[in-house]
Amino acid sequence: MIVTVIGTVIGTAIVIVTIIIIIITMTVVVVEEGIVAISSVSAVSVAVFNRNFGGCHNDC
């Protein structure tokens, strides 16, 4: 009986740890993609701003 309880506890613990690892991984991926997306938007915004309000918008 005790062995069964220990086995159940260990099995549950493994499942919980696995879920936590998956959640952490997903969070990290989402955060990294978010940072990349923000960087891309910032880069585009800067490029558009420079083109519209930069030094040579008429001559070039």
Buried (B, 14 or more C-beta within 10 A) or exposed (E): EEEEEEEEEEEEEEEEEEEEEEEEEEEEEEEEEEEEEEEEEEEEEEEEEEEEEEEEEEEE
